[in-house]
């Protein structure tokens, strides 16, 4: 079980980093994907200010990528110490 956790953890970390960079590099596309998803479940969302929404999406993506990298470094340092 312990040997399975490391590859799964690495996969989750890599996916999180990729999602973070996607949000940072393509905020308008991420917002459009979100809008389409909500339309499929019969909701309509529209940002009040698209400029603010894009800026906040970029910040969120950068925060996700950096936080995930810090968590990855912490985990790998913890594994080497133990």
PDB file with one MODEL, atoms N, CA, C and O in Angstrom:
MODEL        1
ATOM      1  N   UNK A   1       0.827  -1.200   0.000  1.00  0.00           N
ATOM      2  CA  UNK A   1       0.000   0.000   0.000  1.00  0.00           C
ATOM      3  C   UNK A   1       0.866   1.257   0.000  1.00  0.00           C
ATOM      4  O   UNK A   1       0.564   2.234  -0.685  1.00  0.00           O
ATOM      5  N   UNK A   2       1.955   1.216   0.785  1.00  0.00           N
ATOM      6  CA  UNK A   2       2.844   2.375   0.877  1.00  0.00           C
ATOM      7  C   UNK A   2       3.485   2.682  -0.476  1.00  0.00           C
ATOM      8  O   UNK A   2       3.708   3.848  -0.804  1.00  0.00           O
ATOM      9  N   UNK A   3       3.786   1.643  -1.266  1.00  0.00           N
ATOM     10  CA  UNK A   3       4.419   1.850  -2.557  1.00  0.00           C
ATOM     11  C   UNK A   3       3.452   2.444  -3.576  1.00  0.00           C
ATOM     12  O   UNK A   3       3.875   3.095  -4.531  1.00  0.00           O
ATOM     13  N   UNK A   4       2.174   2.223  -3.376  1.00  0.00           N
ATOM     14  CA  UNK A   4       1.167   2.754  -4.281  1.00  0.00           C
ATOM     15  C   UNK A   4       0.869   4.230  -4.005  1.00  0.00           C
ATOM     16  O   UNK A   4       0.478   4.962  -4.915  1.00  0.00           O
ATOM     17  N   UNK A   5       1.050   4.666  -2.772  1.00  0.00           N
ATOM     18  CA  UNK A   5       0.731   6.046  -2.410  1.00  0.00           C
ATOM     19  C   UNK A   5       1.661   7.058  -3.080  1.00  0.00           C
ATOM     20  O   UNK A   5       1.211   8.133  -3.476  1.00  0.00           O
ATOM     21  N   UNK A   6       2.924   6.738  -3.210  1.00  0.00           N
ATOM     22  CA  UNK A   6       3.872   7.684  -3.802  1.00  0.00           C
ATOM     23  C   UNK A   6       3.538   7.985  -5.265  1.00  0.00           C
ATOM     24  O   UNK A   6       3.475   9.161  -5.625  1.00  0.00           O
ATOM     25  N   UNK A   7       3.320   6.980  -6.132  1.00  0.00           N
ATOM     26  CA  UNK A   7       2.961   7.311  -7.519  1.00  0.00           C
ATOM     27  C   UNK A   7       1.640   8.069  -7.631  1.00  0.00           C
ATOM     28  O   UNK A   7       1.507   8.968  -8.461  1.00  0.00           O
ATOM     29  N   UNK A   8       0.670   7.710  -6.805  1.00  0.00           N
ATOM     30  CA  UNK A   8      -0.613   8.417  -6.831  1.00  0.00           C
ATOM     31  C   UNK A   8      -0.420   9.864  -6.381  1.00  0.00           C
ATOM     32  O   UNK A   8      -0.992  10.780  -6.971  1.00  0.00           O
ATOM     33  N   UNK A   9       0.383  10.071  -5.341  1.00  0.00           N
ATOM     34  CA  UNK A   9       0.659  11.426  -4.854  1.00  0.00           C
ATOM     35  C   UNK A   9       1.362  12.255  -5.923  1.00  0.00           C
ATOM     36  O   UNK A   9       1.027  13.420  -6.135  1.00  0.00           O
ATOM     37  N   UNK A  10       2.329  11.653  -6.589  1.00  0.00           N
ATOM     38  CA  UNK A  10       3.055  12.362  -7.654  1.00  0.00           C
ATOM     39  C   UNK A  10       2.103  12.724  -8.788  1.00  0.00           C
ATOM     40  O   UNK A  10       2.174  13.826  -9.331  1.00  0.00           O
ATOM     41  N   UNK A  11       1.217  11.804  -9.145  1.00  0.00           N
ATOM     42  CA  UNK A  11       0.244  12.072 -10.207  1.00  0.00           C
ATOM     43  C   UNK A  11      -0.677  13.235  -9.829  1.00  0.00           C
ATOM     44  O   UNK A  11      -0.924  14.128 -10.640  1.00  0.00           O
ATOM     45  N   UNK A  12      -1.176  13.217  -8.608  1.00  0.00           N
ATOM     46  CA  UNK A  12      -2.054  14.302  -8.151  1.00  0.00           C
ATOM     47  C   UNK A  12      -1.302  15.632  -8.134  1.00  0.00           C
ATOM     48  O   UNK A  12      -1.853  16.659  -8.529  1.00  0.00           O
ATOM     49  N   UNK A  13      -0.057  15.618  -7.681  1.00  0.00           N
ATOM     50  CA  UNK A  13       0.743  16.843  -7.668  1.00  0.00           C
ATOM     51  C   UNK A  13       0.959  17.374  -9.081  1.00  0.00           C
ATOM     52  O   UNK A  13       0.833  18.575  -9.322  1.00  0.00           O
ATOM     53  N   UNK A  14       1.283  16.482 -10.011  1.00  0.00           N
ATOM     54  CA  UNK A  14       1.529  16.913 -11.384  1.00  0.00           C
ATOM     55  C   UNK A  14       0.252  17.485 -12.021  1.00  0.00           C
ATOM     56  O   UNK A  14       0.303  18.501 -12.713  1.00  0.00           O
ATOM     57  N   UNK A  15      -0.879  16.832 -11.784  1.00  0.00           N
ATOM     58  CA  UNK A  15      -2.147  17.331 -12.322  1.00  0.00           C
ATOM     59  C   UNK A  15      -2.474  18.703 -11.737  1.00  0.00           C
ATOM     60  O   UNK A  15      -2.934  19.591 -12.454  1.00  0.00           O
ATOM     61  N   UNK A  16      -2.239  18.876 -10.443  1.00  0.00           N
ATOM     62  CA  UNK A  16      -2.506  20.173  -9.806  1.00  0.00           C
ATOM     63  C   UNK A  16      -1.624  21.270 -10.371  1.00  0.00           C
ATOM     64  O   UNK A  16      -2.087  22.386 -10.604  1.00  0.00           O
ATOM     65  N   UNK A  17      -0.359  20.959 -10.591  1.00  0.00           N
ATOM     66  CA  UNK A  17       0.558  21.946 -11.164  1.00  0.00           C
ATOM     67  C   UNK A  17       0.119  22.306 -12.583  1.00  0.00           C
ATOM     68  O   UNK A  17       0.115  23.479 -12.954  1.00  0.00           O
ATOM     69  N   UNK A  18      -0.252  21.295 -13.379  1.00  0.00           N
ATOM     70  CA  UNK A  18      -0.711  21.559 -14.747  1.00  0.00           C
ATOM     71  C   UNK A  18      -1.983  22.398 -14.765  1.00  0.00           C
ATOM     72  O   UNK A  18      -2.111  23.314 -15.577  1.00  0.00           O
ATOM     73  N   UNK A  19      -2.914  22.095 -13.885  1.00  0.00           N
ATOM     74  CA  UNK A  19      -4.148  22.887 -13.812  1.00  0.00           C
ATOM     75  C   UNK A  19      -3.821  24.324 -13.407  1.00  0.00           C
ATOM     76  O   UNK A  19      -4.380  25.270 -13.963  1.00  0.00           O
ATOM     77  N   UNK A  20      -2.922  24.488 -12.445  1.00  0.00           N
ATOM     78  CA  UNK A  20      -2.520  25.830 -12.024  1.00  0.00           C
ATOM     79  C   UNK A  20      -1.920  26.636 -13.160  1.00  0.00           C
ATOM     80  O   UNK A  20      -2.267  27.801 -13.353  1.00  0.00           O
ATOM     81  N   UNK A  21      -1.012  26.012 -13.919  1.00  0.00           N
ATOM     82  CA  UNK A  21      -0.413  26.728 -15.040  1.00  0.00           C
ATOM     83  C   UNK A  21      -1.419  26.983 -16.154  1.00  0.00           C
ATOM     84  O   UNK A  21      -1.353  28.011 -16.828  1.00  0.00           O
ATOM     85  N   UNK A  22      -2.358  26.044 -16.353  1.00  0.00           N
ATOM     86  CA  UNK A  22      -3.412  26.261 -17.347  1.00  0.00           C
ATOM     87  C   UNK A  22      -4.258  27.477 -16.973  1.00  0.00           C
ATOM     88  O   UNK A  22      -4.556  28.320 -17.819  1.00  0.00           O
ATOM     89  N   UNK A  23      -4.641  27.557 -15.700  1.00  0.00           N
ATOM     90  CA  UNK A  23      -5.436  28.705 -15.246  1.00  0.00           C
ATOM     91  C   UNK A  23      -4.661  30.009 -15.401  1.00  0.00           C
ATOM     92  O   UNK A  23      -5.230  31.040 -15.759  1.00  0.00           O
ATOM     93  N   UNK A  24      -3.359  29.956 -15.129  1.00  0.00           N
ATOM     94  CA  UNK A  24      -2.533  31.157 -15.229  1.00  0.00           C
ATOM     95  C   UNK A  24      -2.337  31.588 -16.685  1.00  0.00           C
ATOM     96  O   UNK A  24      -2.389  32.778 -16.997  1.00  0.00           O
ATOM     97  N   UNK A  25      -2.112  30.619 -17.571  1.00  0.00           N
ATOM     98  CA  UNK A  25      -1.800  30.949 -18.958  1.00  0.00           C
ATOM     99  C   UNK A  25      -3.040  31.168 -19.822  1.00  0.00           C
ATOM    100  O   UNK A  25      -2.983  31.919 -20.796  1.00  0.00           O
ATOM    101  N   UNK A  26      -4.159  30.523 -19.482  1.00  0.00           N
ATOM    102  CA  UNK A  26      -5.381  30.621 -20.291  1.00  0.00           C
ATOM    103  C   UNK A  26      -6.600  30.946 -19.430  1.00  0.00           C
ATOM    104  O   UNK A  26      -7.546  30.159 -19.395  1.00  0.00           O
ATOM    105  N   UNK A  27      -6.602  32.065 -18.746  1.00  0.00           N
ATOM    106  CA  UNK A  27      -7.727  32.339 -17.845  1.00  0.00           C
ATOM    107  C   UNK A  27      -9.062  32.504 -18.579  1.00  0.00           C
ATOM    108  O   UNK A  27     -10.099  32.083 -18.066  1.00  0.00           O
ATOM    109  N   UNK A  28      -9.051  33.106 -19.760  1.00  0.00           N
ATOM    110  CA  UNK A  28     -10.306  33.300 -20.495  1.00  0.00           C
ATOM    111  C   UNK A  28     -10.904  31.961 -20.915  1.00  0.00           C
ATOM    112  O   UNK A  28     -12.120  31.780 -20.848  1.00  0.00           O
ATOM    113  N   UNK A  29     -10.065  31.025 -21.346  1.00  0.00           N
ATOM    114  CA  UNK A  29     -10.544  29.703 -21.728  1.00  0.00           C
ATOM    115  C   UNK A  29     -11.082  28.951 -20.513  1.00  0.00           C
ATOM    116  O   UNK A  29     -12.102  28.268 -20.606  1.00  0.00           O
ATOM    117  N   UNK A  30     -10.408  29.073 -19.386  1.00  0.00           N
ATOM    118  CA  UNK A  30     -10.879  28.428 -18.162  1.00  0.00           C
ATOM    119  C   UNK A  30     -12.247  28.965 -17.753  1.00  0.00           C
ATOM    120  O   UNK A  30     -13.112  28.202 -17.323  1.00  0.00           O
ATOM    121  N   UNK A  31     -12.442  30.263 -17.884  1.00  0.00           N
ATOM    122  CA  UNK A  31     -13.730  30.877 -17.554  1.00  0.00           C
ATOM    123  C   UNK A  31     -14.806  30.381 -18.523  1.00  0.00           C
ATOM    124  O   UNK A  31     -15.933  30.102 -18.112  1.00  0.00           O
ATOM    125  N   UNK A  32     -14.462  30.274 -19.797  1.00  0.00           N
ATOM    126  CA  UNK A  32     -15.421  29.786 -20.797  1.00  0.00           C
ATOM    127  C   UNK A  32     -15.800  28.325 -20.535  1.00  0.00           C
ATOM    128  O   UNK A  32     -16.968  27.962 -20.669  1.00  0.00           O
ATOM    129  N   UNK A  33     -14.849  27.500 -20.170  1.00  0.00           N
ATOM    130  CA  UNK A  33     -15.130  26.097 -19.829  1.00  0.00           C
ATOM    131  C   UNK A  33     -16.074  26.039 -18.629  1.00  0.00           C
ATOM    132  O   UNK A  33     -17.011  25.241 -18.609  1.00  0.00           O
ATOM    133  N   UNK A  34     -15.828  26.878 -17.641  1.00  0.00           N
ATOM    134  CA  UNK A  34     -16.699  26.919 -16.464  1.00  0.00           C
ATOM    135  C   UNK A  34     -18.114  27.351 -16.851  1.00  0.00           C
ATOM    136  O   UNK A  34     -19.091  26.771 -16.376  1.00  0.00           O
ATOM    137  N   UNK A  35     -18.228  28.358 -17.705  1.00  0.00           N
ATOM    138  CA  UNK A  35     -19.546  28.826 -18.135  1.00  0.00           C
ATOM    139  C   UNK A  35     -20.301  27.720 -18.872  1.00  0.00           C
ATOM    140  O   UNK A  35     -21.495  27.525 -18.645  1.00  0.00           O
ATOM    141  N   UNK A  36     -19.608  26.995 -19.755  1.00  0.00           N
ATOM    142  CA  UNK A  36     -20.250  25.903 -20.492  1.00  0.00           C
ATOM    143  C   UNK A  36     -20.702  24.787 -19.558  1.00  0.00           C
ATOM    144  O   UNK A  36     -21.776  24.214 -19.742  1.00  0.00           O
ATOM    145  N   UNK A  37     -19.885  24.479 -18.558  1.00  0.00           N
ATOM    146  CA  UNK A  37     -20.267  23.448 -17.589  1.00  0.00           C
ATOM    147  C   UNK A  37     -21.549  23.843 -16.868  1.00  0.00           C
ATOM    148  O   UNK A  37     -22.470  23.037 -16.741  1.00  0.00           O
ATOM    149  N   UNK A  38     -21.607  25.075 -16.399  1.00  0.00           N
ATOM    150  CA  UNK A  38     -22.794  25.530 -15.675  1.00  0.00           C
ATOM    151  C   UNK A  38     -24.024  25.588 -16.570  1.00  0.00           C
ATOM    152  O   UNK A  38     -25.137  25.354 -16.098  1.00  0.00           O
ATOM    153  N   UNK A  39     -23.850  25.892 -17.845  1.00  0.00           N
ATOM    154  CA  UNK A  39     -24.992  25.879 -18.765  1.00  0.00           C
ATOM    155  C   UNK A  39     -25.539  24.465 -18.934  1.00  0.00           C
ATOM    156  O   UNK A  39     -26.745  24.284 -19.098  1.00  0.00           O
ATOM    157  N   UNK A  40     -24.663  23.463 -18.897  1.00  0.00           N
ATOM    158  CA  UNK A  40     -25.105  22.063 -19.022  1.00  0.00           C
ATOM    159  C   UNK A  40     -25.974  21.641 -17.843  1.00  0.00           C
ATOM    160  O   UNK A  40     -26.840  20.777 -17.988  1.00  0.00           O
ATOM    161  N   UNK A  41     -25.752  22.238 -16.687  1.00  0.00           N
ATOM    162  CA  UNK A  41     -26.578  21.886 -15.525  1.00  0.00           C
ATOM    163  C   UNK A  41     -27.654  22.944 -15.282  1.00  0.00           C
ATOM    164  O   UNK A  41     -28.181  23.088 -14.179  1.00  0.00           O
ATOM    165  N   UNK A  42     -27.960  23.677 -16.353  1.00  0.00           N
ATOM    166  CA  UNK A  42     -29.078  24.626 -16.366  1.00  0.00           C
ATOM    167  C   UNK A  42     -28.848  25.864 -15.494  1.00  0.00           C
ATOM    168  O   UNK A  42     -29.782  26.388 -14.889  1.00  0.00           O
ATOM    169  N   UNK A  43     -27.625  26.312 -15.439  1.00  0.00           N
ATOM    170  CA  UNK A  43     -27.299  27.566 -14.756  1.00  0.00           C
ATOM    171  C   UNK A  43     -26.599  28.462 -15.760  1.00  0.00           C
ATOM    172  O   UNK A  43     -25.887  27.986 -16.644  1.00  0.00           O
ATOM    173  N   UNK A  44     -26.802  29.735 -15.618  1.00  0.00           N
ATOM    174  CA  UNK A  44     -26.076  30.681 -16.455  1.00  0.00           C
ATOM    175  C   UNK A  44     -25.295  31.602 -15.536  1.00  0.00           C
ATOM    176  O   UNK A  44     -25.864  32.232 -14.645  1.00  0.00           O
ATOM    177  N   UNK A  45     -23.989  31.677 -15.755  1.00  0.00           N
ATOM    178  CA  UNK A  45     -23.149  32.584 -14.970  1.00  0.00           C
ATOM    179  C   UNK A  45     -22.492  33.561 -15.928  1.00  0.00           C
ATOM    180  O   UNK A  45     -22.147  33.219 -17.059  1.00  0.00           O
ATOM    181  N   UNK A  46     -22.331  34.747 -15.460  1.00  0.00           N
ATOM    182  CA  UNK A  46     -21.696  35.797 -16.252  1.00  0.00           C
ATOM    183  C   UNK A  46     -20.944  36.705 -15.287  1.00  0.00           C
ATOM    184  O   UNK A  46     -21.541  37.258 -14.363  1.00  0.00           O
ATOM    185  N   UNK A  47     -19.636  36.862 -15.493  1.00  0.00           N
ATOM    186  CA  UNK A  47     -18.893  37.758 -14.606  1.00  0.00           C
ATOM    187  C   UNK A  47     -19.348  39.200 -14.763  1.00  0.00           C
ATOM    188  O   UNK A  47     -19.700  39.636 -15.859  1.00  0.00           O
ATOM    189  N   UNK A  48     -19.337  39.925 -13.672  1.00  0.00           N
ATOM    190  CA  UNK A  48     -19.691  41.342 -13.712  1.00  0.00           C
ATOM    191  C   UNK A  48     -18.603  42.118 -14.447  1.00  0.00           C
ATOM    192  O   UNK A  48     -18.891  42.977 -15.281  1.00  0.00           O
ATOM    193  N   UNK A  49     -17.352  41.802 -14.127  1.00  0.00           N
ATOM    194  CA  UNK A  49     -16.218  42.432 -14.788  1.00  0.00           C
ATOM    195  C   UNK A  49     -15.281  41.335 -15.293  1.00  0.00           C
ATOM    196  O   UNK A  49     -14.641  40.637 -14.506  1.00  0.00           O
ATOM    197  N   UNK A  50     -15.213  41.196 -16.618  1.00  0.00           N
ATOM    198  CA  UNK A  50     -14.358  40.150 -17.188  1.00  0.00           C
ATOM    199  C   UNK A  50     -12.889  40.412 -16.887  1.00  0.00           C
ATOM    200  O   UNK A  50     -12.130  39.464 -16.686  1.00  0.00           O
ATOM    201  N   UNK A  51     -12.469  41.669 -16.849  1.00  0.00           N
ATOM    202  CA  UNK A  51     -11.072  41.983 -16.531  1.00  0.00           C
ATOM    203  C   UNK A  51     -10.705  41.488 -15.134  1.00  0.00           C
ATOM    204  O   UNK A  51      -9.652  40.882 -14.941  1.00  0.00           O
ATOM    205  N   UNK A  52     -11.573  41.748 -14.168  1.00  0.00           N
ATOM    206  CA  UNK A  52     -11.313  41.284 -12.804  1.00  0.00           C
ATOM    207  C   UNK A  52     -11.332  39.764 -12.736  1.00  0.00           C
ATOM    208  O   UNK A  52     -10.512  39.158 -12.046  1.00  0.00           O
ATOM    209  N   UNK A  53     -12.262  39.153 -13.448  1.00  0.00           N
ATOM    210  CA  UNK A  53     -12.370  37.692 -13.433  1.00  0.00           C
ATOM    211  C   UNK A  53     -11.108  37.052 -14.009  1.00  0.00           C
ATOM    212  O   UNK A  53     -10.600  36.073 -13.462  1.00  0.00           O
ATOM    213  N   UNK A  54     -10.609  37.598 -15.100  1.00  0.00           N
ATOM    214  CA  UNK A  54      -9.376  37.078 -15.706  1.00  0.00           C
ATOM    215  C   UNK A  54      -8.196  37.271 -14.752  1.00  0.00           C
ATOM    216  O   UNK A  54      -7.383  36.363 -14.573  1.00  0.00           O
ATOM    217  N   UNK A  55      -8.106  38.450 -14.143  1.00  0.00           N
ATOM    218  CA  UNK A  55      -7.009  38.713 -13.205  1.00  0.00           C
ATOM    219  C   UNK A  55      -7.071  37.754 -12.022  1.00  0.00           C
ATOM    220  O   UNK A  55      -6.046  37.200 -11.624  1.00  0.00           O
ATOM    221  N   UNK A  56      -8.255  37.552 -11.457  1.00  0.00           N
ATOM    222  CA  UNK A  56      -8.389  36.663 -10.309  1.00  0.00           C
ATOM    223  C   UNK A  56      -8.130  35.204 -10.685  1.00  0.00           C
ATOM    224  O   UNK A  56      -7.588  34.445  -9.881  1.00  0.00           O
ATOM    225  N   UNK A  57      -8.511  34.808 -11.892  1.00  0.00           N
ATOM    226  CA  UNK A  57      -8.244  33.447 -12.346  1.00  0.00           C
ATOM    227  C   UNK A  57      -6.747  33.222 -12.513  1.00  0.00           C
ATOM    228  O   UNK A  57      -6.233  32.160 -12.163  1.00  0.00           O
ATOM    229  N   UNK A  58      -6.047  34.220 -13.047  1.00  0.00           N
ATOM    230  CA  UNK A  58      -4.589  34.105 -13.179  1.00  0.00           C
ATOM    231  C   UNK A  58      -3.928  33.994 -11.808  1.00  0.00           C
ATOM    232  O   UNK A  58      -3.029  33.175 -11.616  1.00  0.00           O
ATOM    233  N   UNK A  59      -4.363  34.805 -10.865  1.00  0.00           N
ATOM    234  CA  UNK A  59      -3.807  34.765  -9.515  1.00  0.00           C
ATOM    235  C   UNK A  59      -4.078  33.405  -8.873  1.00  0.00           C
ATOM    236  O   UNK A  59      -3.194  32.823  -8.245  1.00  0.00           O
ATOM    237  N   UNK A  60      -5.300  32.905  -9.032  1.00  0.00           N
ATOM    238  CA  UNK A  60      -5.658  31.611  -8.471  1.00  0.00           C
ATOM    239  C   UNK A  60      -4.805  30.490  -9.080  1.00  0.00           C
ATOM    240  O   UNK A  60      -4.350  29.597  -8.365  1.00  0.00           O
ATOM    241  N   UNK A  61      -4.590  30.539 -10.389  1.00  0.00           N
ATOM    242  CA  UNK A  61      -3.760  29.531 -11.050  1.00  0.00           C
ATOM    243  C   UNK A  61      -2.326  29.563 -10.568  1.00  0.00           C
ATOM    244  O   UNK A  61      -1.729  28.517 -10.313  1.00  0.00           O
ATOM    245  N   UNK A  62      -1.766  30.761 -10.440  1.00  0.00           N
ATOM    246  CA  UNK A  62      -0.394  30.891  -9.954  1.00  0.00           C
ATOM    247  C   UNK A  62      -0.292  30.414  -8.507  1.00  0.00           C
ATOM    248  O   UNK A  62       0.664  29.730  -8.140  1.00  0.00           O
ATOM    249  N   UNK A  63      -1.274  30.776  -7.692  1.00  0.00           N
ATOM    250  CA  UNK A  63      -1.298  30.335  -6.302  1.00  0.00           C
ATOM    251  C   UNK A  63      -1.366  28.807  -6.218  1.00  0.00           C
ATOM    252  O   UNK A  63      -0.649  28.199  -5.423  1.00  0.00           O
ATOM    253  N   UNK A  64      -2.219  28.189  -7.031  1.00  0.00           N
ATOM    254  CA  UNK A  64      -2.341  26.729  -7.028  1.00  0.00           C
ATOM    255  C   UNK A  64      -1.030  26.067  -7.423  1.00  0.00           C
ATOM    256  O   UNK A  64      -0.603  25.111  -6.775  1.00  0.00           O
ATOM    257  N   UNK A  65      -0.384  26.557  -8.475  1.00  0.00           N
ATOM    258  CA  UNK A  65       0.867  25.961  -8.941  1.00  0.00           C
ATOM    259  C   UNK A  65       1.966  26.118  -7.893  1.00  0.00           C
ATOM    260  O   UNK A  65       2.682  25.158  -7.608  1.00  0.00           O
ATOM    261  N   UNK A  66       2.112  27.295  -7.322  1.00  0.00           N
ATOM    262  CA  UNK A  66       3.162  27.535  -6.318  1.00  0.00           C
ATOM    263  C   UNK A  66       2.891  26.730  -5.051  1.00  0.00           C
ATOM    264  O   UNK A  66       3.805  26.114  -4.504  1.00  0.00           O
ATOM    265  N   UNK A  67       1.660  26.727  -4.585  1.00  0.00           N
ATOM    266  CA  UNK A  67       1.320  25.963  -3.390  1.00  0.00           C
ATOM    267  C   UNK A  67       1.578  24.477  -3.598  1.00  0.00           C
ATOM    268  O   UNK A  67       2.103  23.807  -2.708  1.00  0.00           O
ATOM    269  N   UNK A  68       1.216  23.964  -4.752  1.00  0.00           N
ATOM    270  CA  UNK A  68       1.448  22.546  -5.042  1.00  0.00           C
ATOM    271  C   UNK A  68       2.938  22.238  -5.094  1.00  0.00           C
ATOM    272  O   UNK A  68       3.371  21.199  -4.596  1.00  0.00           O
ATOM    273  N   UNK A  69       3.722  23.120  -5.687  1.00  0.00           N
ATOM    274  CA  UNK A  69       5.173  22.910  -5.712  1.00  0.00           C
ATOM    275  C   UNK A  69       5.756  22.908  -4.300  1.00  0.00           C
ATOM    276  O   UNK A  69       6.617  22.087  -3.985  1.00  0.00           O
ATOM    277  N   UNK A  70       5.293  23.817  -3.456  1.00  0.00           N
ATOM    278  CA  UNK A  70       5.768  23.846  -2.073  1.00  0.00           C
ATOM    279  C   UNK A  70       5.381  22.580  -1.319  1.00  0.00           C
ATOM    280  O   UNK A  70       6.180  22.052  -0.546  1.00  0.00           O
ATOM    281  N   UNK A  71       4.175  22.093  -1.533  1.00  0.00           N
ATOM    282  CA  UNK A  71       3.743  20.857  -0.893  1.00  0.00           C
ATOM    283  C   UNK A  71       4.587  19.685  -1.388  1.00  0.00           C
ATOM    284  O   UNK A  71       4.978  18.825  -0.599  1.00  0.00           O
ATOM    285  N   UNK A  72       4.871  19.648  -2.695  1.00  0.00           N
ATOM    286  CA  UNK A  72       5.697  18.575  -3.249  1.00  0.00           C
ATOM    287  C   UNK A  72       7.087  18.587  -2.637  1.00  0.00           C
ATOM    288  O   UNK A  72       7.607  17.536  -2.261  1.00  0.00           O
ATOM    289  N   UNK A  73       7.694  19.760  -2.535  1.00  0.00           N
ATOM    290  CA  UNK A  73       9.028  19.868  -1.923  1.00  0.00           C
ATOM    291  C   UNK A  73       8.974  19.393  -0.472  1.00  0.00           C
ATOM    292  O   UNK A  73       9.848  18.648  -0.027  1.00  0.00           O
ATOM    293  N   UNK A  74       7.964  19.816   0.252  1.00  0.00           N
ATOM    294  CA  UNK A  74       7.810  19.408   1.653  1.00  0.00           C
ATOM    295  C   UNK A  74       7.670  17.890   1.770  1.00  0.00           C
ATOM    296  O   UNK A  74       8.308  17.271   2.622  1.00  0.00           O
ATOM    297  N   UNK A  75       6.844  17.295   0.923  1.00  0.00           N
ATOM    298  CA  UNK A  75       6.640  15.838   0.975  1.00  0.00           C
ATOM    299  C   UNK A  75       7.940  15.111   0.673  1.00  0.00           C
ATOM    300  O   UNK A  75       8.303  14.170   1.378  1.00  0.00           O
ATOM    301  N   UNK A  76       8.644  15.539  -0.369  1.00  0.00           N
ATOM    302  CA  UNK A  76       9.868  14.833  -0.726  1.00  0.00           C
ATOM    303  C   UNK A  76      10.973  15.037   0.295  1.00  0.00           C
ATOM    304  O   UNK A  76      11.796  14.144   0.493  1.00  0.00           O
ATOM    305  N   UNK A  77      11.010  16.188   0.947  1.00  0.00           N
ATOM    306  CA  UNK A  77      11.973  16.379   2.036  1.00  0.00           C
ATOM    307  C   UNK A  77      11.597  15.519   3.231  1.00  0.00           C
ATOM    308  O   UNK A  77      12.476  14.977   3.902  1.00  0.00           O
ATOM    309  N   UNK A  78      10.323  15.388   3.503  1.00  0.00           N
ATOM    310  CA  UNK A  78       9.838  14.558   4.599  1.00  0.00           C
ATOM    311  C   UNK A  78      10.157  13.093   4.354  1.00  0.00           C
ATOM    312  O   UNK A  78      10.534  12.379   5.283  1.00  0.00           O
ATOM    313  N   UNK A  79      10.011  12.635   3.118  1.00  0.00           N
ATOM    314  CA  UNK A  79      10.301  11.237   2.782  1.00  0.00           C
ATOM    315  C   UNK A  79      11.787  10.955   2.950  1.00  0.00           C
ATOM    316  O   UNK A  79      12.156   9.889   3.443  1.00  0.00           O
ATOM    317  N   UNK A  80      12.637  11.879   2.556  1.00  0.00           N
ATOM    318  CA  UNK A  80      14.084  11.656   2.669  1.00  0.00           C
ATOM    319  C   UNK A  80      14.547  11.686   4.120  1.00  0.00           C
ATOM    320  O   UNK A  80      15.508  11.008   4.482  1.00  0.00           O
ATOM    321  N   UNK A  81      13.865  12.469   4.949  1.00  0.00           N
ATOM    322  CA  UNK A  81      14.248  12.563   6.355  1.00  0.00           C
ATOM    323  C   UNK A  81      13.876  11.282   7.102  1.00  0.00           C
ATOM    324  O   UNK A  81      14.645  10.799   7.933  1.00  0.00           O
ATOM    325  N   UNK A  82      12.705  10.739   6.807  1.00  0.00           N
ATOM    326  CA  UNK A  82      12.228   9.565   7.541  1.00  0.00           C
ATOM    327  C   UNK A  82      12.907   8.313   7.094  1.00  0.00           C
ATOM    328  O   UNK A  82      12.618   7.235   7.614  1.00  0.00           O
TER     329      UNK A  82
ENDMDL
END
